């Protein structure tokens, strides 16, 4: 059996629905296919959503795109901190 680890999904970010959606859009613009996980619970019960906590929306990419995506995540998080 040949398992291709490059297609393994990996969570690169957890946050509220708005942040996760914005980051997914930025990744899509960088031609990195990204998916949102737990989007429904994060939208229905936003008060349960702590950044990275229970009920948070996760941004997922393929393992092959991890290093490129994590650089974008770092810049995204830095920009969020500047706005606080």
C-alpha positions as CSV (number, residue, x, y, z in Angstrom):
1,X,0.0,0.0,0.0
2,X,1.4,3.4,-1.1
3,X,0.4,6.2,1.3
4,X,1.0,9.7,0.1
5,X,1.8,11.9,3.2
6,X,1.8,15.0,1.1
7,X,-2.0,14.9,1.0
8,X,-2.4,14.5,4.7
9,X,-4.5,17.4,6.1
10,X,-2.9,19.5,8.8
11,X,-4.5,22.3,11.0
12,X,-2.5,25.5,10.7
13,X,-4.8,27.9,12.5
14,X,-7.7,28.0,15.0
15,X,-9.8,31.0,15.7
16,X,-13.2,32.5,15.4
17,X,-15.3,32.1,12.2
18,X,-14.4,35.6,10.9
19,X,-10.6,35.2,11.3
20,X,-10.6,31.7,9.9
21,X,-12.6,32.8,6.9
22,X,-10.3,35.7,6.2
23,X,-7.2,33.6,6.5
24,X,-8.7,31.0,4.2
25,X,-9.3,33.8,1.6
26,X,-5.7,35.0,2.0
27,X,-4.4,31.4,1.5
28,X,-6.6,31.0,-1.6
29,X,-5.2,34.2,-3.1
30,X,-1.7,32.7,-2.5
31,X,-2.8,29.6,-4.5
32,X,-2.8,27.4,-1.4
33,X,-6.0,25.3,-1.2
34,X,-7.4,25.6,2.3
35,X,-10.5,24.3,4.0
36,X,-12.4,25.3,7.2
37,X,-13.2,22.7,9.8
38,X,-15.9,23.1,12.5
39,X,-17.2,26.1,10.7
40,X,-20.8,25.5,11.5
41,X,-20.4,25.3,15.3
42,X,-18.2,28.4,15.2
43,X,-20.9,30.3,13.4
44,X,-23.9,29.1,15.4
45,X,-22.3,29.6,18.8
46,X,-19.6,32.3,18.4
47,X,-19.5,32.9,22.2
48,X,-18.1,29.4,22.5
49,X,-15.3,30.2,20.2
50,X,-12.1,31.1,21.9
51,X,-9.1,31.6,19.7
52,X,-7.7,28.1,19.4
53,X,-10.1,26.9,22.0
54,X,-13.2,24.7,22.1
55,X,-15.6,25.5,19.3
56,X,-13.0,27.3,17.3
57,X,-12.9,27.2,13.5
58,X,-9.8,25.5,12.1
59,X,-8.0,26.2,8.8
60,X,-6.7,23.1,7.2
61,X,-4.2,22.7,4.4
62,X,-2.4,19.7,2.8
63,X,0.9,18.7,4.3
64,X,2.7,19.6,1.1
65,X,1.6,23.3,1.5
66,X,2.4,23.5,5.3
67,X,5.6,25.5,5.2
68,X,4.4,28.0,2.7
69,X,1.0,28.4,4.6
70,X,2.6,28.7,8.0
71,X,4.5,31.8,6.9
72,X,1.3,33.4,5.8
73,X,-0.3,32.4,9.1
74,X,2.5,34.1,11.0
75,X,2.1,37.3,9.1
76,X,-1.7,37.1,9.6
77,X,-1.3,36.7,13.4
78,X,1.1,39.6,13.5
79,X,-1.3,41.8,11.8
80,X,-4.1,40.8,14.2
81,X,-1.9,41.7,17.2
82,X,-1.2,45.1,15.7
83,X,-4.9,45.8,15.5
84,X,-5.5,45.0,19.2
